[in-house]
Amino acid sequence: MVNMNFVENSNRIFAQAVKDYHRTDDVDSPMPNPYTEGTIEYDLYLKNWIDTVQWHLEDIIRAPQIEPKEALAIKRRIDKSNQDRTDLVERIDSYFLTLYHDVQPKTDAHINTESPAWAIDRLSILHVKIWHMQEQAERTDVSAEQHEKCMAKLAVLKEQLEDLTTSISQLLEDYSSGTRVMKVYRQMKMYNDPTLNPVLYGKKS
């Protein structure tokens, strides 16, 4: 029950964050995070805010009329956003590592294909997708066929949300009971690291 409550709370916070962003629908709007910094709730809200802003940056950079200089600036902003997203996911994983620190895995415990925070990452992005597919489903300037397609996609996304909510809660329950090993591999992104990217540390080809 505790694990399901965590995921349901995450869903509530993600829905709140994506709605808050669309009050201004501005990628430069300050984040109105209502939670105390240092709490898991704060990080969950921040996670979705990053995802929602990046969604719109990805839209902007695809504008046919965009100037190359502006596109480059947005591309670099997206790169930074991806790094911020990765850093935040790892911070959320640290929360889970602490939460399940005292759980002794059973001898036949399984290892999951991804850490819990990366599953939460997918949940957050799913909320952004649902918001925008809902927008498309509510358009009145499209054909009936287009409307039906959007409604069908929206139904699939909502089903995914329900399934992912259940599967994450089951995953956390497995960690709690020791039937699954809580293990995290830190990301080793190289392109933003000035000591690992040859372009950044000046290696000549």
C-alpha positions in Angstrom: 0.0 0.0 0.0 2.8 2.4 0.9 4.5 1.7 -2.5 1.2 2.3 -4.4 0.7 5.5 -2.4 4.2 6.7 -3.5 3.4 6.2 -7.2 -0.1 7.7 -6.9 1.5 10.7 -5.2 4.0 10.9 -8.0 1.1 10.9 -10.6 -0.6 13.7 -8.7 2.6 15.8 -8.6 3.4 15.2 -12.2 -0.2 16.2 -13.3 0.1 19.3 -11.1 3.4 20.3 -12.6 2.4 19.9 -16.3 -0.8 21.9 -15.6 1.2 24.6 -13.8 3.5 25.0 -16.8 0.6 25.5 -19.2 -0.7 28.4 -17.2 1.8 30.5 -19.0 3.0 28.0 -21.7 6.4 29.7 -21.7 9.7 27.8 -21.6 11.3 30.8 -19.8 8.6 31.0 -17.1 10.0 30.5 -13.5 9.1 27.2 -11.9 6.4 27.6 -9.2 7.5 24.5 -7.2 5.2 24.5 -4.1 7.3 21.9 -2.3 10.2 22.3 0.1 13.6 21.9 -1.5 15.3 18.8 -0.4 12.2 16.7 -0.3 11.3 13.9 -2.7 8.1 15.9 -3.6 10.2 18.8 -4.7 12.4 16.6 -6.9 9.3 14.9 -8.5 7.8 18.3 -9.3 11.1 19.5 -10.7 11.5 16.3 -12.8 8.2 16.9 -14.6 8.9 20.6 -15.0 12.2 19.8 -16.8 10.4 17.2 -19.0 7.6 19.7 -19.9 9.9 22.5 -20.7 12.1 20.2 -22.8 9.0 19.0 -24.7 8.3 22.5 -25.8 12.0 23.2 -26.6 11.9 20.2 -28.9 8.8 21.7 -30.6 10.4 25.1 -31.0 13.6 23.8 -32.6 11.6 22.0 -35.3 10.0 25.2 -36.5 10.7 25.4 -40.3 11.5 29.2 -40.1 13.8 29.0 -37.1 17.1 30.9 -37.6 20.3 28.7 -37.3 21.7 30.8 -34.5 18.5 30.4 -32.4 18.4 26.6 -33.2 21.9 26.2 -32.0 21.1 28.0 -28.8 18.1 25.8 -28.2 20.0 22.7 -29.0 22.5 23.5 -26.4 19.7 24.3 -23.9 18.2 20.9 -24.7 21.6 19.2 -24.1 21.8 20.9 -20.7 18.2 19.9 -19.9 19.1 16.3 -20.7 22.0 16.5 -18.3 19.9 18.1 -15.6 17.3 15.3 -16.1 19.9 12.6 -15.8 21.4 14.2 -12.6 17.9 14.5 -11.1 17.0 10.8 -11.9 20.2 9.8 -10.1 19.2 11.9 -7.1 15.8 10.2 -7.0 17.5 6.9 -7.2 19.6 7.9 -4.2 16.3 8.4 -2.3 15.3 4.8 -3.1 18.7 3.5 -2.2 18.3 5.1 1.2 14.7 4.0 1.5 15.6 0.3 1.0 19.1 0.4 2.5 18.2 -2.0 5.4 16.3 -4.5 3.2 18.2 -7.8 2.9 17.6 -9.3 -0.5 16.6 -12.9 -0.6 19.0 -15.4 -2.0 16.9 -15.9 -5.1 16.2 -12.1 -5.6 16.0 -10.8 -9.1 17.7 -7.8 -10.6 15.6 -5.4 -12.6 16.4 -4.0 -16.0 16.2 -0.4 -14.8 16.4 1.5 -11.6 13.1 2.8 -10.0 13.9 6.4 -10.8 14.2 5.7 -14.5 10.8 4.1 -14.3 9.6 7.2 -12.6 11.2 9.2 -15.4 9.0 7.3 -17.9 6.0 8.0 -15.8 6.7 11.7 -15.8 7.1 11.9 -19.5 3.9 9.9 -20.0 2.0 12.7 -18.2 3.4 15.3 -20.6 2.4 13.1 -23.6 -1.1 12.7 -22.3 -1.5 16.4 -21.8 -0.5 17.2 -25.4 -2.5 14.3 -26.9 -5.5 15.6 -25.0 -4.9 19.0 -26.6 -4.9 17.4 -30.0 -8.0 15.4 -29.3 -9.9 18.6 -28.4 -9.0 20.5 -31.6 -12.0 21.6 -33.6 -10.0 22.4 -36.8 -9.2 18.8 -37.8 -11.1 16.1 -39.7 -13.2 13.5 -38.0 -10.6 10.9 -39.0 -7.8 12.9 -37.3 -10.0 13.4 -34.2 -10.6 9.6 -34.0 -6.9 8.8 -34.3 -6.0 11.2 -31.5 -8.7 9.8 -29.3 -7.4 6.3 -29.9 -3.9 7.3 -29.1 -5.0 9.1 -26.0 -6.8 5.9 -24.8 -3.6 3.9 -25.3 -1.5 6.5 -23.4 -4.0 6.4 -20.5 -3.9 2.6 -20.4 -0.1 2.9 -20.4 -0.3 5.2 -17.4 -2.5 2.8 -15.5 -0.2 -0.1 -16.3 3.0 1.8 -15.5 1.5 2.9 -12.2 0.8 -0.7 -11.3 4.1 -2.0 -12.4 6.2 0.6 -10.6 4.3 0.0 -7.4 4.9 -3.8 -7.8 8.6 -3.1 -8.4 8.8 -1.0 -5.2 7.0 -3.7 -3.3 9.5 -6.3 -4.6 12.3 -4.0 -3.2 10.5 -3.8 0.1 10.1 -7.5 0.4 13.7 -8.3 -0.8 12.5 -10.3 -3.8 14.3 -7.9 -6.1 17.7 -6.3 -5.6 17.9 -2.6 -5.3 20.9 -1.8 -7.6 21.8 1.4 -9.4 24.3 2.0 -12.2 25.2 5.7 -12.4 25.0 7.2 -15.9 28.3 7.8 -17.6 27.4 10.3 -20.2 30.5 11.5 -22.0 29.4 14.2 -24.4 29.0 16.9 -21.7 32.2 15.9 -19.7 35.2 18.1 -20.6 37.5 15.3 -19.5 35.9 12.6 -21.7 34.7 14.3 -24.9 37.6 14.8 -27.3 36.0 17.9 -28.8 35.8 19.5 -25.4 39.3 18.6 -24.1 40.9 19.6 -27.4 42.1 16.3 -28.9 42.9 16.7 -32.6 41.8 14.0 -35.0 
